[in-house]
């Protein structure tokens, strides 16, 4: 009985954790202005975002510049 409860709890935690990844939206944006701590961006699909929603922003990776 105890093993069944533990295995059910582990399966539930795994299922809820996997479902949490599905809520993240990926939106392509371009920075328009930067004024101190305030950044204004234009996004292709802004409908996926809501005002006041916390977002994680990563800068685009630039390729290495080769010499010679």
C-alpha positions as a Markdown table, in Angstrom:
| # | Residue | x | y | z |
|---|---|---|---|---|
| 1 | Unk | 0.0 | 0.0 | 0.0 |
| 2 | Unk | 2.8 | 2.4 | 0.9 |
| 3 | Unk | 4.6 | 1.8 | -2.4 |
| 4 | Unk | 1.5 | 2.5 | -4.3 |
| 5 | Unk | 1.0 | 5.9 | -2.6 |
| 6 | Unk | 4.6 | 6.9 | -3.2 |
| 7 | Unk | 4.6 | 5.8 | -6.8 |
| 8 | Unk | 1.3 | 7.7 | -7.3 |
| 9 | Unk | 2.8 | 10.8 | -5.8 |
| 10 | Unk | 5.9 | 10.6 | -7.9 |
| 11 | Unk | 3.8 | 10.2 | -11.1 |
| 12 | Unk | 1.6 | 13.1 | -10.1 |
| 13 | Unk | 4.6 | 15.4 | -9.5 |
| 14 | Unk | 6.1 | 14.4 | -12.9 |
| 15 | Unk | 2.8 | 15.0 | -14.7 |
| 16 | Unk | 2.3 | 18.4 | -13.2 |
| 17 | Unk | 5.9 | 19.4 | -13.9 |
| 18 | Unk | 5.7 | 18.3 | -17.5 |
| 19 | Unk | 2.4 | 20.3 | -17.9 |
| 20 | Unk | 4.1 | 23.4 | -16.5 |
| 21 | Unk | 6.5 | 23.5 | -19.5 |
| 22 | Unk | 3.5 | 23.7 | -21.9 |
| 23 | Unk | 2.4 | 27.1 | -20.6 |
| 24 | Unk | 5.6 | 28.9 | -21.7 |
| 25 | Unk | 5.1 | 31.0 | -24.8 |
| 26 | Unk | 7.9 | 31.7 | -27.2 |
| 27 | Unk | 7.5 | 35.1 | -28.9 |
| 28 | Unk | 9.9 | 36.8 | -31.3 |
| 29 | Unk | 10.5 | 40.5 | -30.3 |
| 30 | Unk | 12.7 | 43.4 | -31.3 |
| 31 | Unk | 13.9 | 46.0 | -28.8 |
| 32 | Unk | 12.7 | 49.5 | -29.9 |
| 33 | Unk | 13.9 | 51.7 | -27.0 |
| 34 | Unk | 15.8 | 51.5 | -23.8 |
| 35 | Unk | 15.3 | 54.2 | -21.1 |
| 36 | Unk | 17.0 | 53.2 | -17.9 |
| 37 | Unk | 15.1 | 50.2 | -16.5 |
| 38 | Unk | 12.3 | 50.5 | -19.0 |
| 39 | Unk | 12.6 | 48.5 | -22.3 |
| 40 | Unk | 10.1 | 48.8 | -25.1 |
| 41 | Unk | 9.8 | 45.9 | -27.5 |
| 42 | Unk | 7.7 | 45.2 | -30.6 |
| 43 | Unk | 6.6 | 41.5 | -30.8 |
| 44 | Unk | 5.3 | 39.5 | -33.8 |
| 45 | Unk | 2.6 | 37.7 | -31.7 |
| 46 | Unk | 2.0 | 40.0 | -28.7 |
| 47 | Unk | -1.4 | 38.4 | -28.1 |
| 48 | Unk | 0.3 | 35.6 | -26.2 |
| 49 | Unk | 1.4 | 38.1 | -23.5 |
| 50 | Unk | -0.6 | 39.9 | -20.9 |
| 51 | Unk | 0.1 | 43.3 | -19.2 |
| 52 | Unk | 2.0 | 42.8 | -16.0 |
| 53 | Unk | 3.1 | 39.2 | -16.9 |
| 54 | Unk | 6.7 | 38.3 | -16.0 |
| 55 | Unk | 8.9 | 37.3 | -18.9 |
| 56 | Unk | 12.4 | 36.0 | -19.4 |
| 57 | Unk | 14.4 | 37.8 | -22.0 |
| 58 | Unk | 17.6 | 36.4 | -23.7 |
| 59 | Unk | 19.6 | 38.4 | -26.2 |
| 60 | Unk | 20.3 | 37.0 | -29.6 |
| 61 | Unk | 23.5 | 35.1 | -29.9 |
| 62 | Unk | 25.9 | 36.7 | -32.3 |
| 63 | Unk | 28.4 | 34.7 | -34.4 |
| 64 | Unk | 32.1 | 34.9 | -33.9 |
| 65 | Unk | 34.1 | 37.4 | -36.1 |
| 66 | Unk | 36.9 | 35.6 | -38.0 |
| 67 | Unk | 40.1 | 37.5 | -38.6 |
| 68 | Unk | 42.5 | 37.6 | -41.6 |
